[in-house]
Amino acid sequence: MVLMDNQSEVSDFLTNRRGRLSPDQVGIIAVGRRRVPGLRREEVAMLAGVSPDYYVRMERGNLAGVSDEILDAVANTLRLNDAESEHLHDLARAAGPAARWRRNRAADNTVDPQLQRLLDAITGAPAWVTNSRFDTLATNSLGRALMAPTVRNAALGGNGARYIFLDPDAHNFYPEWELAADTVVASLRHTAGQNPHDRNLTDLVGELVTRSDSFRQRWAKHDVRIHRVGLKRIVHPQVGDLEFTFQAMDLPGNPGWALTVYTTEAGSPSEERISLLGSLEATGASAAKTGAPET
């Protein structure tokens, strides 16, 4: 089962990005009436240094055999950012003859004990490991407490994308919900370009497209993003408003996995509240072991 029809994805992506650029933005003096916004195909071809027929072939979805140099020229012409340019190269690789027969192995989401020990050694900050579909695979104690709405909801399967788009409480948990939703969809689109035959990703995207208008509208925009560092606000049901700086680091031993760590500013209210959350989590875990009621 293929997540995306490669030709349709290429065509939609290039057409969408061409439509976002005006002649003025690329130094072209517009002459005559234009029926549609954006650049014309022949203008993109001229700026990229290829023939109009060649670019039309590309925009119709045929990237087979297109060189990296031409891809880079088109990416520069369309002013693609790094993530979008990488996405274009991913789509070209997926169009190659070898990719037609390549299928991903069944995903193994088993976390090595050494990785779990690394997570457990991070005691002052929430930390967790996810795959490229936003499945939470492992956490430390603070990560489990912070992301409890996701990891403890069996109906969501520990998946952050499902939480954002299918659980109404996500709008309260993420006060900047629109940004969080945009980021998740753009990250999934990036993953889809790299793994067009990922059955689990196919099922997730199909589910969200069917069940969420907000997801479906964002998916149609073809935005692509790699989100590895930034700021995050969370309103936790137990301790209230929290502000973090986060970093997500790829785990080379497990392609597609990332270790994410949220840190708070020293002496800030968020540091105090995350410490309180850690105490509450420890109390709950201790009560669960002894069978005593939580206080």
Disulfide bonds with the S-S distance in Angstrom:
none
